[in-house]
Amino acid sequence: MQTAEPASTALFFTGLAVLLALSALLTRAAERVRVPVPLLFLLIGMAAGSEGIGRIDFEDYRFAFRIGSAALILILFDGGLNTPMSVIKQVFRQAALLATVGVVGTAGLVALFAHTLGAPWTFALLLGAVVSSTDAAAVFSVLRSSGIHLKRRVGGTLEVESGINDPVAVILTTLLTSNLMTTAPTPWWRIALDVVIQIVVGGGIGVAVGYGGRFVLSRYRLPTSGIYPVLTIAFALLAFGAPTLLDGSGFLGVYVAAVILGNGPLPYRGSLLRVHDALGWLAQVAMFLVLGLLVFPSRLIEVAWIGLALALFLAIVARPAVVGLCLAPFRYAPRDIVYVGWVGLRGAVPIVLATYPVLEGAPGAERLFTIVFFIVVVNTLVPGATVPWVTRRLGLESADPPAPHAVLGIESLQPLNGELLSYYIDEALAVCGATLGELPFPPGASVTIIVRGRELVPPKGDTRLETGDHVYIFARPEDLSLIQLMFGRPEAE
């Protein structure tokens, strides 16, 4: 007699395959019509839900919370691995101010506006807390997939802020959820103390996991390169789980650990970063699909007016005002402040946080979840879809050269005595138009390949360097100064 189990499992994986394939294939169409990719995944999830064409009956908030948390761990870890320490040092003070004072200020302004629209103070404050932080998944996705190269200070501020601003939002959400369920409000000093504890514990354990991970990766040789991502994922999960169990911020721990690991020697660095990039995208797709399944479109219609008003207020008034106050002491140009205020994207984090009051059984929690979802959708469209246009309009694109069509790298378990660096040939360089045989290369350096458009040019003595070439040069550390005198600053990885 045939059991239902093989068939139900096959049906589950078939449905999952269809949703993942649609999400991947439609990203190209989303780029053409300027629809942010996270919004696309949300809409596919809604279309597959119980009120959509897929008719998938899903209302498991606990499962969605766990999937969302796991996805955010992978996304934050990938973002931290790719954040240079030089950027952290340049923007840490302003990003930290935005991640603390900015989050509290945004929550307060949104709560005040929600109260003027008729929401009780307890509900309004919780709503403000849930939508107060920017979302790392949305910010990383928009900045890294739009083809835009932002000026270093502005882009770094947005990325670091989104990576470290979750603790305050999480604390406010949990404490204000408790306030909804009790008559005794939490005193302000307790909230401030909890914020400090979360940051200190989360950051401290993140540092410990990061440097501990460096030690393990440098001392223990695994039998194959494919096992290293398993180990780094373990570090990411540990950096989240350990501080969370000790009343610290797990999300901050993950980001800090990833930054420390990413700025140290990594075995098979290129392959490892590509694996985590893929995992980050898979996590993002899965998270937004699940959160989309969780929403009933009919409920969105009921809260459309208040959701639209709050979303526009958040994007046009609250976020820009708070950013302006926080960044004023750091001598940012007015256009930089306007840009950081506008690109304060909300995404999965507010939706995941909105599931917490539902799990705790707080009164009005499901209505709050629906309002938050509506705010995220509008916020993803209004600032999110305009990011490329606003970047160019404000003149904030960096002068970085276009990426080559082919990338060359060296994969190694141990650090090597030499580097393979890429240089872009600009018409202003003295080497432009010269042949390789005419250039005074030191004995420990040589050109390995030239990427010219879609062509790979083998380097020979009579090969002439042309404007737009990407030249890959192997050089020993003692020869790098001479190479950079000729070719300028190497391209970013």
Secondary structure as UniProt FT lines:
FT   HELIX           4..25
FT   HELIX           27..32
FT   TURN            33..34
FT   HELIX           37..48
FT   TURN            50..51
FT   HELIX           61..81
FT   HELIX           85..97
FT   HELIX           98..102
FT   HELIX           103..116
FT   TURN            117..118
FT   HELIX           121..130
FT   HELIX           136..145
FT   HELIX           152..164
FT   HELIX           166..180
FT   HELIX           188..219
FT   HELIX           225..227
FT   HELIX           228..245
FT   TURN            246..247
FT   HELIX           250..262
FT   TURN            267..268
FT   HELIX           269..293
FT   HELIX           297..302
FT   HELIX           304..313
FT   HELIX           314..318
FT   HELIX           319..327
FT   HELIX           328..330
FT   HELIX           334..342
FT   HELIX           348..360
FT   TURN            363..364
FT   HELIX           365..381
FT   TURN            382..383
FT   HELIX           384..386
FT   HELIX           387..393
FT   TURN            394..395
FT   STRAND          419..424
FT   TURN            427..428
FT   TURN            430..433
FT   HELIX           436..438
FT   TURN            443..444
FT   STRAND          445..452
FT   TURN            453..454
FT   STRAND          455..457
FT   TURN            461..462
FT   TURN            467..468
FT   STRAND          470..475
FT   HELIX           477..479
FT   HELIX           480..487
//
